[in-house]
Amino acid sequence: MEIIPALSGAGMVKAIMALLVVFHLIDNQSQTYYMLNVFADGVFYFLPMLLAFSEAQKLRCNPVLAAGVAAMMLHPNWIALVTAEEAIPVQFFQVIPFTLTSYASSVIPIILIVFVQSYVEKFLKKWIPKAVELVFVPMCTFLIMGTLAFSVLGPIGSILGDYLAVFFNFLSTNASWLPAVLIGGLLPVMVMFGLHNGVAPLGVMQMANLGYDSIFGPGCLCSNMAQASAGLVVALRTKDKKERQTAASGSITAYMGITEPLLYGVNLPKKYPLVAAMIGGGLGGVYAGLTHTHRFATGSSGLPAVLLYIGDNTMYYLTNIVIAILISMVVSAALTYLLSLRFEKVVHEESPAVTPAKSMDLTFLVSVSGDVQPISHADDEAFASEALGKGAVIFPSEGIVYAPFDGEIEALFPTKHAIGLRSDSGIEVLIHVGIDTVKLEGKYFEAFTEQGAHVKKGQKLLSFDYKAIEKEGYQSQVLVVISNTDDYNEIVLEANGNTSAQCPMITIH
């Protein structure tokens, strides 16, 4: 979500405020406290506008128009009507009733509104001539969506939000332990199937309704710390130099809240660290849930996020999240160590590591025709940051993935959106088609090979309908990453711009 940096920054400001109050450095009645609260609450008050802009980008409608509709709902004149002592019902053109509801800090109403707006915009662009589209599409969008927002969609979203608040309160009172346990234990599986993207917003919604998050934050933090600790033990126990480097670097990023490199590079392939981390994260979640631990702002889910648990002028929640983290880390580390006594021995006796040839230059070919750009141009931060390895991003002009070299298919995802290969010379490459396309569950994808198969350079591996994928609202860019980047001295991107498949793309020294 593009709004995460804003939420994280505002959350950390709230954490600093809480620390200053707890240590009696400022008074919660002072002007300094008042202004710091303005710094932090601005993001949450105008959350509908930020959500509108972000969601519109995903749904491929105009984000500025979406933010403009959200701005109507937060306009001071509307707030004045809602908060008036004798609220007078609003009759638009003396016909359409507008329900008097405040939408500040709300989540669900704007999600519904932008979803409908995406279809309204497409309809308007289809029927309004291009010559006058610039003027009449925005005007009609504002008139239509403004009317729907205040009369139908906003009130429906507000009612749904109220029911969600009741649900959150029920969980907090009767099953406070459940969300933290489920997220703490099962988050790695959710990440693999993209389900975490559907669960994480529940925490934001709970924050908007109740002022805190106990649905996603505590369990996520416990899970991440458990994975990081399991990876650190692997780094200390494994005799394979490549695995040690991957596990060590991956555990550091996981402690900072980014677990994908460690999950896909170490814990999932080796399996036993993943099992240990899920048990440790689940047990940490049990403690966090039973003690009603919650965070007071959203942000990252790494070690710095413990500051988000300072609130209500008490250190109670901070103390409990630290204990929950320690449980997660100790249990997962201990289980990983015990399991490594068996599995590391088996791994090295039965599957000795293959050392890639580093003494010669190696080149592999473009796997998909299209616009080849550096991996930093990818719209997925985990890939763009090179946390998963160096590589390239291809904006496809054709929906066929070819083998970039002779090698073996090491992994073929059931959803067929990603494939892992290892060349005969030892290059390990992940080809990932689209962003969040795991949610399509294989729709628009077809595989022409299978896991374990040996393929030849230029062989057809996958096909995908990139236009249909984009119509579904997903990015179709193809991400090509060298998973064992650390094994090589230099990786050079040879291709740039529009390039046909089977042309040289990357040279490795």
C-alpha positions in Angstrom: 0.0 0.0 0.0 1.4 3.4 -1.0 0.0 5.0 2.1 2.1 2.9 4.5 5.0 5.4 4.7 2.6 8.2 5.7 0.9 5.9 8.3 4.3 4.7 9.6 5.6 8.3 9.9 2.5 9.5 11.7 2.6 6.4 14.0 6.2 7.1 15.0 5.3 10.7 15.8 2.5 9.3 18.1 5.1 7.0 19.7 7.4 9.9 20.4 4.5 11.8 21.9 3.8 8.9 24.2 7.4 8.6 25.3 7.6 12.3 26.1 4.5 12.1 28.2 5.5 8.9 30.0 8.9 10.4 30.9 7.3 13.7 32.0 9.2 15.7 29.4 6.0 17.4 28.1 2.5 17.7 29.5 -0.5 16.3 27.6 -2.2 19.7 28.1 0.7 21.7 26.6 0.7 23.4 23.3 3.7 21.3 22.2 1.6 18.1 22.8 -1.3 19.7 20.9 0.8 20.5 17.9 2.6 17.1 17.8 -0.9 15.6 17.8 -1.7 17.8 14.8 1.4 16.4 13.1 0.3 12.9 13.7 -3.5 13.0 13.3 -3.5 14.9 10.0 -2.8 11.6 8.2 -5.5 9.8 10.0 -8.1 12.6 9.7 -7.6 12.8 6.0 -7.1 9.1 5.6 -10.0 8.8 3.1 -8.2 11.1 0.7 -5.0 9.1 1.0 -6.9 5.8 0.5 -8.8 7.2 -2.4 -5.6 8.2 -4.2 -3.9 4.8 -3.5 -7.0 2.7 -4.4 -7.6 4.7 -7.6 -4.0 3.8 -8.8 -4.7 0.2 -8.2 -8.1 0.3 -10.0 -6.7 2.4 -12.9 -9.0 5.4 -12.5 -7.9 9.0 -12.0 -6.3 9.3 -8.5 -6.7 13.0 -8.3 -10.4 12.9 -9.1 -10.8 10.1 -6.4 -9.0 12.3 -3.9 -11.2 15.2 -4.9 -14.4 13.1 -4.2 -12.9 12.2 -0.8 -12.2 15.9 -0.2 -15.9 16.7 -0.6 -16.7 14.3 2.2 -14.2 16.1 4.5 -15.2 19.6 3.6 -15.8 21.9 6.6 -19.2 22.9 5.3 -20.3 19.2 5.4 -18.8 18.8 8.8 -20.7 21.8 10.0 -24.0 20.3 8.8 -23.2 17.0 10.6 -22.2 18.6 13.9 -24.9 21.3 14.1 -26.9 21.2 17.3 -30.1 20.9 15.4 -29.0 18.8 12.4 -31.3 19.6 9.4 -31.8 16.8 6.9 -30.2 17.6 3.6 -32.4 17.2 0.5 -30.4 17.4 -2.7 -32.6 19.2 -5.3 -35.4 18.6 -2.7 -35.5 14.9 -3.9 -32.3 13.0 -2.9 -31.7 12.7 0.9 -28.1 13.0 2.1 -27.4 11.1 5.3 -25.6 13.3 7.9 -22.5 11.2 8.7 -18.9 12.2 9.4 -16.4 10.5 7.2 -13.2 11.8 8.9 -10.7 8.9 9.5 -13.2 6.5 7.8 -12.0 3.6 5.6 -14.9 1.5 4.1 -17.0 4.4 2.6 -14.2 5.7 0.4 -13.2 2.1 -0.7 -16.7 1.6 -1.9 -16.9 5.0 -3.6 -13.6 4.6 -5.5 -14.6 1.1 -6.6 -17.8 2.5 -8.2 -15.9 5.5 -9.5 -13.6 3.3 -11.5 -16.6 2.0 -13.5 -18.2 5.4 -13.8 -15.0 6.9 -15.3 -14.7 4.1 -17.8 -18.3 4.6 -18.8 -17.8 8.4 -19.2 -14.6 8.0 -21.2 -16.4 5.6 -23.5 -19.2 8.0 -24.4 -17.7 11.5 -24.1 -15.8 12.6 -27.2 -12.0 12.9 -26.7 -12.1 16.6 -27.7 -14.0 17.5 -24.6 -13.0 14.7 -22.3 -10.7 16.8 -20.2 -13.6 19.1 -19.1 -16.6 16.9 -19.0 -15.3 13.6 -17.6 -14.1 15.3 -14.3 -17.3 17.4 -14.1 -19.6 14.4 -14.6 -17.4 12.3 -12.2 -17.8 14.9 -9.4 -21.5 15.3 -10.0 -22.3 11.6 -10.1 -19.9 10.4 -7.4 -20.6 13.3 -5.1 -24.3 12.5 -5.3 -23.7 8.7 -4.8 -21.2 9.3 -2.0 -23.5 11.4 0.2 -26.7 9.5 -0.6 -25.9 5.8 -1.0 -22.3 4.7 -0.9 -21.1 6.7 2.0 -24.0 5.8 4.3 -23.7 2.1 3.4 -19.9 2.2 4.1 -20.6 3.9 7.4 -23.1 1.2 8.4 -20.6 -1.5 7.4 -17.9 0.3 9.4 -20.2 0.4 12.5 -20.7 -3.4 12.2 -17.0 -3.9 11.9 -16.5 -1.8 15.0 -19.0 -4.1 16.8 -17.1 -7.1 15.5 -13.7 -5.7 16.6 -15.2 -5.0 20.1 -16.5 -8.6 20.2 -13.1 -10.0 19.4 -11.4 -7.7 22.0 -13.8 -8.9 24.7 -14.4 -12.6 23.9 -11.5 -13.8 21.7 -8.7 -11.3 21.9 -6.2 -14.0 21.6 -7.5 -15.4 18.3 -6.3 -12.8 15.7 -2.7 -12.6 17.2 -2.4 -16.4 17.2 -3.6 -16.9 13.6 -1.5 -14.1 12.2 1.5 -15.0 14.4 1.4 -18.6 13.3 0.1 -18.5 9.7 1.5 -15.2 8.3 4.2 -16.8 6.3 1.6 -19.0 4.5 -0.6 -15.9 4.0 2.4 -14.1 2.5 3.1 -17.0 0.1 -0.5 -16.9 -1.2 -0.9 -13.1 -1.0 -3.6 -13.4 1.6 -1.9 -11.0 4.0 -3.0 -8.1 1.7 -6.6 -8.9 2.5 -6.0 -9.2 6.3 -3.7 -6.2 6.9 -6.4 -3.6 6.0 -8.5 -5.0 8.9 -5.9 -3.5 11.3 -6.2 -0.1 9.6 -10.0 -0.3 9.8 -9.8 -1.2 13.5 -7.4 1.7 14.0 -9.9 4.1 12.3 -12.8 2.8 14.4 -11.3 2.1 17.8 -7.9 4.0 17.8 -5.8 0.8 18.1 -5.0 -2.3 16.2 -5.0 -5.8 17.8 -6.1 -7.7 14.6 -2.9 -7.6 12.5 0.0 -5.7 14.2 0.9 -7.9 17.2 0.7 -11.2 15.4 2.6 -9.8 12.4 5.4 -8.5 14.6 5.7 -11.8 16.5 5.8 -13.7 13.2 8.5 -11.5 11.6 10.7 -11.8 14.7 10.2 -15.5 14.8 11.2 -15.8 11.1 14.3 -13.6 11.7 15.4 -15.7 14.6 15.0 -18.9 12.8 17.0 -17.5 9.9 19.8 -16.4 12.2 20.1 -19.9 13.7 20.3 -21.3 10.1 23.1 -18.8 9.4 25.0 -20.1 12.5 24.4 -23.8 11.9 24.7 -24.3 8.1 28.0 -25.3 6.6 27.0 -24.0 3.2 28.6 -20.6 2.6 25.9 -19.4 0.2 23.1 -20.4 2.6 25.0 -18.7 5.4 25.2 -15.4 3.5 21.6 -15.6 2.4 20.3 -16.4 5.9 22.5 -13.8 7.6 21.5 -10.9 5.4 17.8 -12.1 5.2 17.6 -12.3 9.0 18.8 -8.7 9.3 16.1 -7.4 6.9 13.5 -9.6 8.6 14.4 -8.0 12.0 13.6 -4.7 10.2 10.2 -6.0 9.0 11.0 -7.3 5.5 10.7 -11.1 5.6 10.3 -12.0 1.9 14.1 -12.5 1.1 14.5 -14.8 4.2 11.2 -16.6 3.6 11.8 -17.4 -0.1 15.6 -17.7 0.1 16.0 -19.9 3.3 13.0 -20.7 5.5 10.7 -22.1 2.8 13.3 -24.1 0.8 14.7 -25.6 4.0 11.2 -26.1 5.5 12.3 -26.8 9.1 13.1 -23.1 9.9 9.6 -22.2 8.6 7.9 -24.8 10.8 9.9 -23.5 13.8 9.1 -19.9 13.0 5.3 -20.6 12.7 5.3 -22.3 16.1 7.3 -19.5 17.7 5.2 -16.8 16.1 2.0 -18.5 17.1 3.1 -18.9 20.8 4.2 -15.2 20.9 0.8 -14.4 19.4 -0.9 -16.3 22.2 0.7 -14.1 24.8 0.0 -10.9 22.9 -3.6 -11.9 22.5 -4.2 -13.0 26.1 -2.7 -9.8 27.4 -4.9 -7.7 25.0 -1.7 -6.2 23.5 -2.4 -3.7 20.7 -0.6 -0.9 18.8 -1.7 2.7 18.6 -0.5 3.4 15.1 0.3 1.5 12.0 3.7 1.2 10.5 6.5 -1.3 9.8 6.5 -4.6 11.6 10.2 -4.7 12.5 11.9 -4.1 15.8 11.5 -0.3 15.6 7.7 -0.9 15.6 7.7 -1.7 19.4 7.5 2.1 19.9 4.0 2.0 18.3 2.8 0.1 21.4 3.3 3.0 23.7 0.0 4.7 24.4 -2.8 5.5 26.9 0.0 7.1 29.0 1.3 3.7 30.0 4.1 1.3 29.2 1.8 -1.8 29.7 1.4 -2.6 26.0 5.1 -2.0 25.2 6.1 -4.4 28.0 3.8 -7.1 26.8 4.8 -6.8 23.1 8.4 -7.1 24.1 7.6 -10.3 26.1 5.6 -11.6 23.2 8.6 -10.9 20.9 11.0 -12.7 23.2 8.7 -15.7 23.4 8.6 -15.8 19.6 12.3 -15.4 19.2 13.4 -17.9 21.9 10.9 -20.6 20.9 11.6 -20.4 17.1 15.4 -20.2 17.7 15.4 -23.2 20.0 13.2 -25.3 17.7 15.3 -24.3 14.7 18.5 -25.4 16.5 17.0 -28.7 17.6 15.6 -29.5 14.1 18.9 -28.4 12.5 20.7 -31.2 14.4 18.9 -33.6 12.1 18.0 -31.8 8.9 21.3 -29.9 8.4 23.2 -33.2 8.7 20.9 -34.8 6.2 21.1 -31.9 3.8 24.8 -31.9 3.6 25.2 -35.6 3.4 22.7 -36.2 0.7 22.6 -32.8 -1.2 26.1 -31.2 -1.3 25.9 -27.7 -2.5 26.8 -27.0 -6.1 29.3 -24.2 -6.5 28.6 -22.1 -9.6 31.5 -21.5 -11.9 32.7 -18.0 -11.1 35.9 -18.0 -13.1 34.1 -17.3 -16.5 31.7 -14.8 -17.8 28.1 -16.1 -18.0 25.4 -14.5 -20.1 21.7 -15.4 -20.1 19.0 -14.2 -22.5 15.8 -12.0 -22.3 13.0 -14.3 -21.3 10.1 -12.1 -22.3 9.9 -9.6 -25.2 9.3 -6.0 -24.0 10.8 -3.0 -22.5 13.8 -4.1 -20.3 14.7 -1.8 -17.4 16.8 -2.0 -14.3 15.1 -3.8 -11.4 14.9 -0.5 -9.5 12.1 0.5 -11.9 9.9 -2.3 -10.5 6.7 -1.3 -8.7 7.3 -3.9 -5.9 9.6 -2.6 -3.3 10.9 -6.0 -2.3 12.2 -6.5 -5.9 13.2 -2.8 -6.6 15.4 -2.7 -3.4 17.3 -5.7 -4.7 16.5 -7.4 -1.4 15.7 -10.6 -3.4 18.8 -10.2 -5.7 19.9 -8.2 -8.7 18.1 -8.4 -12.0 15.8 -6.6 -14.4 12.1 -5.7 -14.9 10.4 -6.3 -18.3 7.3 -4.4 -19.3 6.0 -7.1 -21.7 4.9 -6.7 -25.3 4.3 -10.4 -25.6 2.8 -12.9 -23.1 5.3 -15.8 -23.5 8.2 -16.7 -21.1 11.1 -18.5 -22.6 14.0 -20.3 -20.9 16.9 -17.8 -20.6 19.5 -20.7 -20.5 19.9 -24.5 -20.4 19.0 -25.7 -17.0 16.5 -27.2 -14.5 13.1 -26.0 -13.3 13.6 -25.8 -9.5 10.2 -24.4 -8.7 6.9 -23.9 -10.5 4.3 -22.1 -8.4 0.8 -23.8 -8.5 -0.6 -20.5 -9.7 1.9 -20.5 -12.6 2.7 -16.8 -12.1 6.4 -17.5 -11.1 9.0 -20.0 -12.0 12.5 -20.7 -10.5 15.4 -22.0 -12.7 18.9 -23.1 -12.1 21.3 -23.1 -15.1 23.7 -25.9 -15.9 26.5 -23.4 -14.8 24.8 -22.6 -11.5 22.9 -19.4 -12.1 19.7 -19.4 -10.0 16.9 -17.2 -11.5 13.4 -16.3 -10.4 11.0 -15.2 -13.1 7.9 -13.6 -11.5 5.1 -12.5 -13.8 3.1 -9.5 -12.5 2.7 -8.0 -9.0 0.2 -9.6 -6.6 -0.8 -11.9 -9.5 -0.8 -14.8 -7.1 -4.4 -13.6 -6.3 -5.5 -14.6 -9.8 -5.0 -18.2 -8.8 -3.6 -19.3 -12.2 -6.2 -17.4 -14.3 -4.7 -16.1 -17.6 -1.6 -18.3 -17.0 -0.5 -21.6 -18.7 2.6 -23.7 -18.0 4.4 -25.8 -20.7 6.9 -27.4 -18.3 7.0 -28.9 -14.8 9.1 -28.8 -11.7 12.2 -30.9 -12.0 12.2 -30.8 -15.8 15.4 -30.0 -17.8 14.9 -27.3 -20.3 16.8 -25.9 -23.2 17.6 -22.2 -23.9 14.7 -20.6 -25.8 12.2 -23.3 -24.8 8.6 -22.0 -24.1 8.0 -22.2 -20.3 4.8 -20.1 -19.6 2.2 -18.1 -21.4 0.2 -15.3 -19.9 -2.4 -12.8 -21.1 -0.8 -9.6 -19.9 -3.7 -7.4 -21.3 -6.3 -9.4 -19.3 -4.1 -9.2 -16.2 -3.9 -5.4 -16.6 -7.7 -5.2 -17.1 -8.1 -7.0 -13.7 -6.1 -4.1 -12.1 -2.7 -5.8 -11.7 0.7 -4.8 -13.0 1.9 -7.2 -15.7 5.6 -6.3 -15.4 7.9 -9.4 -15.4 10.5 -9.5 -12.7 13.7 -11.4 -13.4 16.0 -11.8 -10.4 19.3 -13.7 -9.8 18.6 -15.4 -6.5 22.2 -16.3 -5.8 23.5 -12.8 -6.5 26.1 -13.0 -3.7 27.9 -15.8 -5.6 29.2 -13.4 -8.3 31.5 -10.4 -8.4 29.5 -8.3 -10.9 26.1 -8.5 -12.6 25.7 -6.3 -15.7 22.4 -5.5 -17.4 23.2 -5.6 -21.2 19.7 -5.0 -22.6 17.9 -1.7 -22.3 14.6 -0.6 -23.8 12.5 -2.5 -26.2 14.2 -5.9 -26.7 13.1 -9.2 -28.2 13.2 -12.4 -26.3 16.4 -14.5 -26.7 18.6 -11.4 -27.0 21.4 -11.1 -24.4 20.0 -9.5 -21.2 22.5 -10.0 -18.3 26.1 -10.8 -18.1 27.6 -12.3 -14.9 31.3 -12.0 -14.0 
